Structures are given as C-alpha cells and as structure tokens.
Amino acid sequence: MSSRYLSVCAAISLLWMSCPVAATAFSLNIRAQLEHESFVLYEPVTLKLKIHNIGGTPFIVDDYDNHVHNAIRVSLRRAGGQILHGPEENIAFGKVMVMSGEEETLEISLGKHFPLNQLGLYHMQVTVVRGEEVVHSTIQAFNIVNGIEIGSIFRPLPEYNNLGRRYSLLYWPRAQIEVLFLRIDELPTDKCVAFYQLGNIVRSVAPQLEYEQDGTLHIIHQSSRDLFIRTTISSTRDGIKVLERQRLLDPSQSPMVRSALLDRAKSTEEETPGRDGLIKRQRPDDSKP
C-alpha cells in the first residue's frame, strides 16, 4: 500500500473527526434542583424537578398502555458508590402530564423514599424516559450533617414511667445566616420522633427551652437584632404538634423603639420565616414531625 494512499486516508479521517457532530434533539428539557448543599439529619430533603415539554405531543406518565414506556427515575448513591434503593419508577412522582410547550415543576421529599439516615455525602440524578428518548439531569451532590447542638433537655413523657423525650436545639449556617432546628428523640429507643425548622437565629442571646408538666414546650430564640420568636409545642402521648408561634420584642429596648418595631412587625403580618426572622402570630399549624 503506497504512502500516498495512507496519507490521503489519514487526511480524510482527520477531516471527519474535526466535523461537528449534530447533537441528539430531545423533546424534553429537565432540571433537578435541591434547595441546599447541606441538610441537617432528619431535615426534609426536597427535590424539585422542572420538566419543559418542547415536543409536539403531551408527555404523560401513568399506567395506561400508551404511556408505559414513559418513566421518571431518581437515582441516589452514597459517596463510596453504595446505591440506595428507593421506590419503583414513577411511584415517587405519581401520575404526570406536561402538555406540549408547557413546563411543570414536580416536588418530592427524598427522605420519604430513600434511607437518608447516615451522615455523609450523597449524589443524586434524575432520569426521564419518553419512549426511546432518555434524558438525564446533572448529577447533584449534597451532605447530611449532624447540626451544631446549642442546648437540650430531657423530660419523662407525661403518664409514662419508662419513656422520655430529649429536646435538642441545633443550628446550621446557610447563605450568611444561621438556621435553628428542634429535634425530638424518644428514649430509651433513641428514635427521632419529630423535627422542626424554627427559622433564623441570632446567637447573641442563648435560646431558652422551657417545659411544663403537661407536656407543653416553649422555645424562645432571637431571630433578628430586635425580635424574638416563641414557639409553643405540645408533646404528649397523643402526639407532637406546634400550637403557636409568636413575636416577642426585646424588653431592653425603649418604649418608643418597641412601638416602632411592633408597627414593623404588624406591617409584615403575612410573612413567614425569612432572612429577617419575622413570623406572624399563628393558629395551631399543621407542621408534621
């Protein structure tokens, strides 16, 4: 074989390799997103999945014959490569319909479907299948952390002699703020039976835990420079629930300053816990353990 022939073949190969290859045209654009990079142990890890259907027909996930080849799968691995087994495909998100040209946002709590009870690094990816088309989201990493404990008390459960609960206050820094959590463990089993996020915390004043004999727990913490939050929780044999969350003004301020702060608090009555820590006085809410 002549050297000229080999040179021509090599030139053709290089030309072919340098030509741009057309990317596969997908009819779905997906984006999987987690709210934080780190979550305190037992805190809900919420996954939001955005699906944009740029195809000409609806994207439907259900158990009908025409749609059985469509699927949404969530894959979760520990840092060492251990695969975490969750629900069968589609069960987590249920039935889904995204019309042509529209976008839908789906939301699930990963902790309800996967065992996230070990500290450490996790990797998550979502795969959406539409017939023979398979679309993968970007792999996202997140950490499960213990949180930093700043106070705890143990009290026997009312009407029980051999059963008690430990109430622990933890915090974790996020986006230049610190967030306060309440974790309730039942003893002697050491099982977490309730977990709440209590909002922003300013640690210039230590939070207080006050317990009454009937199982009522009061947590008072500073949420901003001038405002405190009092959270009242019922913890009895019948269950655990939030009864009330109420603003408290810093008693060290002058009456004029406290009046101005109260007006400010009333003007934001519809706000939920945010960067400034304001929260309206609420009726018993449906916060779930």
Summary of the structure (lengths in Angstrom):
residues: 289
radius of gyration: 26.5
end to end distance: 77.5
largest distance: 99.8
contacts: 778
relative contact order: 0.11
helix: 12%
strand: 47%
